[in-house]
Amino acid sequence: MDAPVFRDHRRSATERARDLLSRLTPAERVAMLHQRTPAVDRLGLAAFHTGCEALHGVAWLGRATVFPQPVGLAATWDPDLLRRVGDAVATEVRAKHAADPLVSLNVWAPVVNTLRHPSWGRNEEGYSEDPHVTGHLGAAYCRGLRGDHDRVWKTAPTLKHFLAYNNETDRSSTSSDVPARILHEEELPAFRDPVTSGAVAAVMPSYNRVNGVPAHLQTELLAELRSWTEQSVAVVSDAAAPTLVVTLQHAHPDRASGNAAVLRAGVDSFTDDDANSALTIDRVTDALERGLLTTDDVDRAVLRLLELRILTGELDEPGDDPYAGIGADAIDLPEHRTLAREAVTRAVVVLRNDAGVLPLAAARSVAVVGPLADTVLTDWYSGTPPYAVTLADALRERLGTDHVEVASGSDVVALRAAGTGRYVAVSDDGARVVADADHAGPAARFAVTDWGDGALTFRAEGSGGLLTGAGWLLRADADRVGGWEAQESFRRHVHGDGTWSLLHLGSGRWVRTQRGTGVLCAEGRTPDDAERFAVRVLTSGAARVAEVAARCDAVVVAVGNDPHLNGRETQDRPHLYLPDPAVETWRAACEANPRAVLALVSSYPYVLGPGVADAPTVVWSSHAGQELGHGLADVLVGAVEPSGRLSQTWPARPEQAGDLFDYDTRRQQATYRHLPLGDDGLPAFAFGHGLTYGAVSYTALELSTTAVPAPAPTREHPPLEPRESTAPGVVTARVTVRNDGSRPAEELVQLYSLGCVDERVPAPVRLLLGYRRVRLEPGTQEVVEVAFDVARLAVWRQDGPGVLDGVLHVPAGTYRVVAGPSSVDLVRRGSLDVVEPTP
């Protein structure tokens, strides 16, 4: 007997999906609209659900390779590297699926929201403030996740979050009011490149409203996105978003009408009510009975979801899946470790080296100080790394243990509870925290790390664990700050007599001691309920930093953020400045030893204010996963030439970033595109900035043509890399660069437009046209070719009242084309005449 059509891999995915749809009952079809789809045993269909988090490694499923955060991967400006990382992540997703078939092969990655404002709590998840760099790198990651088989996808990528999403504060109620021009020039292009690459299976709308309408109800915009490709693109809702359309956004009066509207708008799968699919089934069934939906609406959505499942080979006959050989042990493979280290190293950015301290090759001894000196932190979308190499670990490997000294900068304190008159002590396993000790011995010592803005963590020296209030009774057994609501952070309230009371930030409750036992718990509702602690400083963190810095040849000050505190999903940053405790650690170190390196490890840019603004030596890395230490040390000691470049501007002052809630970047003069020319617009570190250890100069710029016809108006922005460098309308810039230094240099040659000579042409102040990387040996010169399509100069022309009424067109005029090592350091200039095409 012949296999059903839906099992025949020789047929198209659409044919197979239609055949399967025809075999499903109406009730089975409705059930497939929820994220968690039940098995259909009579057809041999297993249970299924959408969504496996794979932002920079497999998340939430235990041990997995942890690559750098996306904002770090973007600092490589290397699409091939991102493709290889995506491929490694897809292998590990397949391994998790082999161990547990309920692990979805529909991965929820990448995030291609542009990094419009550095206060955004989820800044670490995006690639760049430039939509084309974002789309270029996002497409590369998608290609890696998809795999290279012609028929079966290794995993099925889902782009997040459509559209104009860049604030966590009131994210589900605020409206991102986006002018049509910004929408088409700066928001849609970030999604277009991945979708047109053919490697996107699904898209997730964002929580926010766009121009007043919930993103999950943006019928026209979702249809516009689907028009970019002939492939089927499923749309999966964000968690609880269908409910929020009714309860918070008040777009519809009840859940049935809300679900109907979401489905009619083009959303296919409801991520709602956690694992309880019955509520979605009931609401959709109610909507059908009330005439708010038709069976065609349901079938259209189910068809797309079935096509998504078919892509990954799920419905193939046994033996037809080319990835079936990936077993559960394909985690932490040697090649994944090597790739993780390469990714970290390539992503480190040398921001400043004014004193020539770097590289540290000549240093015989190095002090590594600060809270990130000897630890590797992970974020909400990280997996559990199989190992972690800290900066101190890596330098010990290179210099020897005796030549590396470490100081965290944390004060070591003992807390004496007023209620018992005794010190707070921790059991060896961290399970008990009780104010019952007579002396400030080892069990009563806590290292207090101040992450800024009042967020403290306490690590018990006896148990080695962090103090946590996750279980009501305090424990000291947490290995890191983590969770959806971080339970390991506290805020101190200092009373007039110098005693402290502690607010547990995860629960919002005050720490008190229970009468009769002295057990600490987080249950006080007001400050009056809180215990008061007399604080005895046993070791000064600043004094220890100064001590070790003074006796070493150089000192590296490793400071930054904990990804779960003061900025993350659901929480925007309180400000852009490097926190005061980090500044004080820097001061203590550099005053003791002027050969100091400020090593910033963070999820986002900082404004370097008083105390650090003039730091002569500054490097940056994202939280880069298990190989952070090796990658950072490789660059610091000069074992590898620095090649990282910023994909996001670091403002000189907060005002340069604009208003977090104002999405009109042009009006605000925000992002590199719109910063004014001249000194007033100079950022601290520009988009594209990053230093080498060589001495690179730009000596010439030539264009392959001086006049080119304007292309016909279109709805499409071309990608950063023209598909054919000799095609009509493609201009090639030849940039001559020379390395006069004594070391090789990894240079990122960047090409920009500085607008049109005719100021009436509404061009951006700056616009990245293209880039190319080159390695220059000492004393050598290269001519680097950077090709770009003249259509990259297009601006949106509105032709009607709707946001989709219009075209992208290139106004005729003379455009300034410039080359240099960053968006503000543009040292070679040329011009390009764009003329009206001959009729």
N, C-alpha and C positions, 0 to 999 in steps of 0.2 A: 504494500500500500504506500502510495506516495506521501511524503511528508507535507504538512500544510504549507501554504505559501509563506507564512510568517516565519517558518523555520528554514526557508531556502535562501542561503546567503548569496545565490546568484541573482536574485531579484533585487530591485532597488529598495532602499529603506522605506520610501513612501508606499510602494506596493505592498511590502510586508506589513507595514503598520495598518494600512487600510484593511488587509485581510484579517488581521488580528482584531481590529476594532469591530468588524462585522460579526465576529464570534462572541463578543462580550454582550452580556445582558445590560439593559438600561441601568440596573442597580450597580453592576460591576463597573460600568463606565463612570458613574458618579463617584464611586469609591476611589477611583484612580486620581481624582482631583486633589486629594490631600497628600501632604508630603510623605506620609507613611501609607503605602498601598498594600492591601492584603494579598496573599497568594490566591491564585485561581487554579486550583488543583486539576480541574477537568481539562485545562489547556496546558498544564505543565509549567505554569508561571509561578515563580517564587515570589515571596514577599519582597518589596522594594521600597526604598525611600530616597528622596533627593538629598544631596548635600553631604560632602566630606570636606572639611576645612583643610586647605592645602596652600595657604598664602605664601609661606617660605619654608615648606616642609609639611609633613603630615601632622596635623594638630589633634589633640584631645584623644588620641588612641594609643598613648603610651610611647615607648621608645621609638624614636625616628630621628633621622638626620635633620639638624636645624641649621639652615642657611641664613645669611644675613637678612635683616628686615628689607622689604622692598625698597624703601628709600635709600638703603645702603646698596642693594643690587643696582639701582639706577645710577649710582655714582660711578659705576664702571663704564657707563655709556656703551655697553657691549651687548647687542642683541643675541649674538651667538652664545655668549656665556649664559644669558638668561634662558635661552632655549635648552642648553645642556642642564641647567638647574631644574627647569620644568620637567625634563625627561627623567632625571633622577627622582624627583618627587613623585612622578607618575609611577615609576617602578615600585616605590615604597607604598603607594596607595594600592597597587595591585597585590603587593605582598600582604598588606592588611586584609584585603578582600579574600586572598587565598586562605588566610587564617580564619576569617569570619565573613561568609558570603553576604551578610547584611551590611557590611561596610560598602557605602555607595561608590560607584565609579563616576558619578556625577560630582565633580569637585567644584567647590565654591571659591574660585580664584580665577584670575587676579582681580585686584581692586584697581580700576582705572579712573577714579575721580582725580582731577588735577589738584595739586597741592597749592590751592589759591591762597591760603592763609596759614602761617605756621602756628597759630594758636589751636588749630583743629586737633582735638584729642586723638584722632586716628591718623595723624600725619605719617606715622611709621608705615602705614599700610599702602600708601600710594607711591608713585614713582617720581613725579616731577610736576613743577608748576607749568611746564610747557605741555600743551595737549598733544602735540605731535611726538615729542619724546615719550610721553606717557603711552600713547597708542602704539608707537614703534616697539617699545620694550614690552608692553602688555601683549602685543601680538606674538612676539618672540617666545614669551613664557607660555602662551597658549599653544604655540606649535610644539613646544617640548611636552606639555601635558597631553596633547592629542596623540603624539607619536607619529611615526613615519610610514605606517602600513597604509596601503591605498584604500582599504575598506574598513577595517576595524580600528577604532580609536582606543588608545591606551587608557585614557580617561576622557571625560566629556567636560570641558571647562565652562564655567559660568562667570560672566563679567559682573562685577559689582561696582557701584550702586547707581543705577540709572534714575536720577540725573541731578546735577547741580547740588551736590551734597558735600558740605564742608564745615558744618558746625554740629557739635553734640548737644549743646545747651538747647533744650526745648526742640530737639531735632524732629519730633513728630508733629509739632504744632506750628513751627516757624515756616514761612514761605521764602524760598529762594527766588527773589524777583530778578529775573535775568532778561535784559534787553535782547531783542532778536539777534543783534549783531554779536553780542558776547556768546549767546547760545550757539550760533553757527561757527564762530571763529575759535572759541575757547572751550566749549563744553562737548559738543557732539563729535569733534574730530578725535577725541581721546577714545571714544567707543568705536568710531568708524574703522580705523585701521585693523583692530583685532577682528571685527565682524567680517570685513572684506577679505581677511587672510584665509578664511575658510576653516578656521580652527576654533570656532566658538559654537558651543551647543546650546547655551542658555544665557539668559540675562536676568539679573535681580534688580527690581526697582528699589529706590531709596525710600527712607521713612518720611522725608520732608515733603512739603508741598512745593510745586514749581509754578510760579506766577499765580498762586492762589489755589491751584488744583493739586490734590494729592498725587504723588508720583505714580501710585498704583492705579490711578484712574486716568493716566495720560494717554488716551486712545490714539491721538494723532502722532505723538512722539514715539510710542511703541511701534506703530505702523511704519513710521519713517525709518526706524532702526531696522525693521525686518525687510524694508525695501532695498537695503544695501546688499543683500545676498539672495541667491536662489535657494540656498539651503534652508531647512527648517530651523527656526530658533525658538526654543521653549522659553517661557518667562515664569520664573519661580518667585513667589513672594518672599519678602524678608519676614523674620519671625514676628508673629502677632500683628503684622501690618494690616491684614484684612479686618481684624477686629478694631484696630485703631482708626480705620476709615470711618467707623461709626461712633466709637466711644470718645475719641479725642478730637478728631478732625471734623466730626459732625457733618460729613458729606452725605450721609444717608440715615434714615430714621431707625432702621433695625438691621440685625445681622443678615437676614435673608436678602434684603434689598442691597445691602452693602456687598455681600458676596456676589450677587448677580452683577452689580456694576463693575466689580473688579474683574470678573470673568469676561464680561462683554468688552472691557477695555483692552483685553489681550493677555491677561495673566492666566496661566494654565495650571499652576500648582499652588496650593494653599499651605504655607508653613504657619500653622495656627493651632493653638490649644495643645501644644507639645505633641505627645503621641496619641492623643484622643482624636481619632478621625471622625467619630460619630457626630460631633457637633457640626463639622463642615458638611458632612453628608446630609444631616437633617436640614441645614440652612439652604443648601442647593436644591434639595428635594422640595422644600417649601417654595423656593423661588420658581421652580418649574411649575408647580401646581398653581401659583398665583399669576403665571404668565409673564414673569419678569425675565425668564430665560426660555430659550428653546432648546430642543435636543441637539440642534445643529451647533449651538454655542458650546454645549458640553462636548460633542464629538470633535469639534475643531481643536479644543484644548487637549483632549485625551490623545488625539492623533499625534500631536506634537510631542507629547510625553512618551508615547510608544516609539516614535522615531528616535528620540534621545536614547532610550534603552537599547534599541537595535544597534545604534552606533558602536556601543562598547562590546558587541558580540554576545550579549546576554542571551539572546533568543536563537543563537546559532545551534546547529547540531554539535554534539561533542566532537572535538578534534578540529573544528574549524576556527578556533580562537588562536591567533598567532602569539598571544601573550599568556597562554595557559601554562607555559613552562616557568613563569615567575612564581616561585614558592614563597611560603611564609617567612623563610629565612633571608629574603632579599632586602634586609634592613641593615643600615650601617655597613654597606659594602666598602671595601678598600677604595674603590674608585670614587665613592661618594665622600669619603673623608678627604681625599685629594682635591676633589672639586670644591668642597666646602672651604678648604684652606685657600685655594686659588681665588674664590669669590671674595673672601674677607680681604685678602691682600690687595686685590685689584680695586676694592672699594674704599680703602683708606685714603683720605684727602689731606695733604699737607696744605694748611691754610696760610701759614706764615712761618718764615725761617730767617727773620731779619738778622739774628745774631750768629747765624751759621752753626748753630748747635747740632743740627741734624746733617748727616746721620751720626749716630752715637758709636760708630765703629771703634773709635779710639778710647772710649770710656772703659776703664778696668772695673769700676764698681758703679752701680746704679741703685738709687733709692726709688722705689715705686710706692707712691702714697695716694691716699684718697679712698673713698668707699668702693671704687671699681678697680682698685689695684690688684686684688687677689680673688675676684669673683666674676662669674659670668651670669648675667641676668637674662631671663627669657620673658616674652610678652604673652598676652592673652591668646594669640594665635600661633604659639610655638608648641611643638611636641616636646617630649621628654628627651633631651639629648643623651646619647649613649655614653658620653664623656664630656668634659669641659676643660679646655686649656685656658687658664687666665693669663693676663699680661705678665704677672710675676712668675708664673710657671714657665712661660716661654723664655723670659730673660734668664731665669735660672738655668735652663737648658743650654743657653748660649754662653753665659758668663761663669757658670758654676754657682752652686748654692751659697758659697761663702762671699760672693761678690754682689749679691742682690739683697737689699734690706727692704722690708715692707712695713708700712704703717698705715692703718685705715683712716686715721684722722678722727676716729670716734673716741669720745670720752668714755672711760670705764667708771661706772658709778655703782654705789650700793644705795638701796632704798630702804629707809626705816619707816615703818608704818606707825602713825600716831596712835591708831586704835589699839595696837598690841605692844608698842614700844620696841618691837623686834624687827630684824632685817628680813626682807623678802628673799627667800631661798628657793631653789629649784631642785627637784629630784634628779638623779642621774639620767633617767630616761625622759625627762622633761614633762612627765605626766602630771606632776603636782607643783603648784606655785603657791607657797604659803609664807606668810609673815610670821616665822617662828624661830629664826636663827638669832643666836646671841652675838655672833661676830660676823664681820664682813669677809668671810672666808670665800674660797673658790665657788661654792654653790650660790653665793649671794652677789656675784659680780655680773654686771650687765654692760655690754658695749652698746652705747646709744649712738645711732646714726641719724643725723638731721638731714632730711632730703629737701628741706626748704618749705616755706609757707606752712610751717607748723606740723608737718608730717614726720613722725619719728618711728624708728624701729628699734627694738631691744633684742639683742642676741645674748642669751645666757651663756656665760663662759663655761659653766659646768656641763650642761647638756649639749651645748653647741647649737641649739635650736633657737628660732625666733619666737618671741612671745606672741601668742595668738589668742584671740577671744572667740574663735569660731565655735566653740562648744559651750558658751556661757561661762563655765569655769575656765579661768586662764590656764594655758599650758605653755610650755616652752619647747616645742618639738617640731615646729614648722621649718622646713628646709629653705623656703623662699617666700616672698610675698607673691600671692596669686589668687586666683578665683575671680568670679564675676564681681563679687563684692569683696575686696581685699580685707582680710581679717587680721592682718599682722601689723597694722599701723595705728599710731596713737597721737594725740595732741596733748601737750602739757598746758596746764593753767597754773601760772606762778602766783601764789598768794603774797600778800604784803610781808609776811614773815619769811619768805623765801622757800616755803614748802611747795611741793607740786601736787596737783591732782591730775589724773590722766583720763582723757576721753578716748574711748575705743571708737575709731572712725568707722569701722565696718558696721557696727550696730547702732552707733549714736548714743551708746550708754556709757556712764561713768564707771570707772573701776572702784570697787569697794572691797572691804574685807568682811567676811561673814563672821558674825559674833560667835565666840566659843571655839572656832577652829582657826581663824586667821587666813582661811582660804580666799584667794583673790578671785573675783568674778566681775564680769561686765554686765551690771544690771542696774546701776544707779540712774534714775531718770533726770535728776537735776544735779547741779554742782554741789548742792547741800548734802546729797547722798554720798558724795565721793570721799574716798580715803584721802588723807593728806600724807605725803611722803617727805621726810627729811632726806635731802640728797647729799651724799658724800662722794665727792669726786676723788677716785683712787688714782686715776691716770689721766692727765690732760692730753687729749688727742692732738691739739695744736703743738704742744711742747714736744710730743713724740715725733711728729712730722718734721719739725725743725731739727731735732736731734739727728735723725737718720739722714736728712738731706745734707746737713753740714759735713758729714764725714764720708760722703760719696763723691765721685767725679761728676755725676749728673743726677738730676732727679726728674722723674716723670710723675706728673700730678694727674691721676686718672679720676675724673669727676664727670658727672652727668646726671641722668635721671634713672629712677626705677620705673620700668614701663607700666607698672600697675598703680603708680601714685602721681597725683598732680598733673594728669593728662593721659587719657586713654579712651576707649569706647565708653560712651555715656558721660564723659567728663572732659571739657575743654580745659586748656591750660589757664592758670590764673593770671599769667603774664609771660612775656617773652624773655625776661632777663635770666642769666645764669644765677641760680639761687645763692643767697648770701653765704650759707655754710660752705659751698664750693669755692666761692671767692676767698673766704678766710683761709681755707686749706691752701689755695694757691699762694696767698700772701705769706703764710707761714713757711712754705717751701722755698719760694723764690727769694725771700729776704735772707734765708739761711744759705742759699746756693743759687747764684745767678744763672748757672747752666741748667735752667729749668724748662721743661716741656709741658705745656698745658695740653693734655690728651683728653678730649671731650668724647665721651661715649654716650650717644643720645639718640632719641627717636625723632629729633626735630632740630631746627636751627635755634640758636640763642642770640639774643642781643647781649654783647659783651659790654657791660657798663663799668662804672668806676671800680678800680682795683684790678680789672682784667682787660680793659679796652686796649691797653698798650702792651699786652703780653707779647714778647718778641717771637716766641716759638709756639705755634698752635697746630695741632692735628685733630682730625675728626674721624670717628667711625660710628656707624649705627651699632645697635646691639646686634652683633653679627653671629651669634650662635656658638657652637662648640669649639670652633677654631679661632675665636676672637683673638686670643692671646698670641697665637702663632702669626696670624696675619698682621696684627698691629706691630708686633716686635720685628717682623721681617722688614717692614718699612722703616721703623725707627732706627734700626742698626744699619740699614742700607744693604741688607742681603738681597732686597728686591727694589727696583726703581719705583718710586711712587707714581701711580697712574690715575688715581681717583680724581674725579671732578664733580663739583656740586651740581646737582640737578634742581636745586632750589636756592633762591636768594637768602642770604643771611642779612637781615636789616641792620643798619647802623643805629637805628632808634625805632621804637615801637610804631610810631606814626607811619613809617614807610610801608608797613604791612596793611594799613587801612583798617576798616571796620570789619570784624568777623562776620557780621550779618548782612553786609552790603555786597552783593554779588556783581555789581557793576565795576569791574576792575579798571575799566578805562576811565570812568569818572573819578575814581579814587586814586588813579595813578599808581596802581598796585601791580605786583609781579614785574618781572624784568621787562616785559613788553611795554609797560607804560610808565616806568620810572623816568622822571625828566632827565634830559641831558644836562650836563654841568655838575658842579660840585654838590648842589642840593639833592641830586638824585643818586649820589654814590652810596651804595650799600657798604656794609662792613666787608662782606665777601660776596662776590657777584655770582649769578647763575653762570655755570661753566668754569668757575675758578678752581684752580688746583695747581700746586707747584711741583716742579721736578727737582732733582739734584743736579741737573745739567744747567746750561745757560743758553736757553733757546731764544733766538731772535727771528722776527718775520722781516724778510728783506724785499719781497715783491708780491704783487697780486695782479694777475692777468685774467681777463674773461674771454671765453671762446668766441663771443660775439658782443658787439656793442649795441645792436638793435635787434629786437625780436617782436614778432606780432603778439598782441594780447590774445589769449585763448578765448574761445566762445564761453559765455556765461554757463555755469554749471552748478549743481548742488554739491559737488564733491571737491574736497581739498585733497591734493595728491599727497602721498606719504613722503617722509623725509628722504628716502632713497628712491630715485627714479628707477622704474623697472628696466628702462633702456636709456643708457647715457647718451645715445646719439639720436634719440627720438626728437621730432619737431617740438620746439618749445623748451627743450632741455638745454640749460646753460652750464658750461663747465668752468669753474674757477680754478686757476692754477696758482697755488700759494707756495712761495719759496720760503722754507724755514731752515735755520742753521743752528747747530749746537756748538757753541764755542767753549763749553765746559769740559771738565776732565772726566766726567762720568756720562754713561748713556742717558738719554732722556726719552720718556714715553710722553709724547705730546699729543694733545687733542686739538687739532686744527678746526676752528669754528668759523662759519660763514654766516653773516647776518645782513639784513637790510636795515638801514636807518631811515626808512621812509622815502618819500618822494620829494624832489626839489620843490614841486608845486605843493605848497602847504594846504591847498584846498582838498587834496587827495587824502581821504581819512585813513591813512596807513598807521599801524602801530609805531610807537617811538623806536622800538627794536623788534626784530623778528628773526628767529633762527631759521636759516635756509637749509643748512646741512652741516655735516661734520665728518671728519675722517681722522683716524688715529695713525700715528707714525712713530716708529722707533728710530731715534737718531743716535748714532754712535758719536763719540767725541770727535770734534773737528770736521764733521760731515754736514752736507747740505742736501736737502731733498726738495723736489717739486711735488707737492701733494695736490691731487685733483679731487675737487669736491663738486659733484654735479647736483643741480637742483632744477626742478620744473618751474618755469616762470609762473605757473598757476599757484605756486606757494605764496605769491604776493596778493592773492585775491582777498577782497573784503566783501562783506555781505551788503547787498542792495535790496532794500525792502520794497516789494511791489504790491503790497496789500495789507489788510488789517491783522492777519494771523501771523504767528511766529514762523510758520512755514511758507509764507507768501513772499517769495523773493529768490534771489540767485546769488552765487558767489561770482564776482567778476574782478578782473584786473584793470583798473583805470590806466589809460595811457599816461605816460610821463617818464621823467628821468628819475631812476631809483638809485640811491646810494648803496653800493654793495661793499661790505667791509669784512676784514678777516683779522683774527687775533685769538688769544688764549682764553678769553672770557667775554661775556656780554657787554662789559664796559671797557675792557682793555683791547680796543680794536685799532690796530696800529697801521694796517694797510688798507687803502681805500681805492675804489673804482666806481664806475657808473654804468648803468644799464638803461638803454632807451627802450621802453615798451611802446610800440606804435599800434594804432588801430589796424586791424587786418585789412588787406586789400579786398574789396567786394568781389 
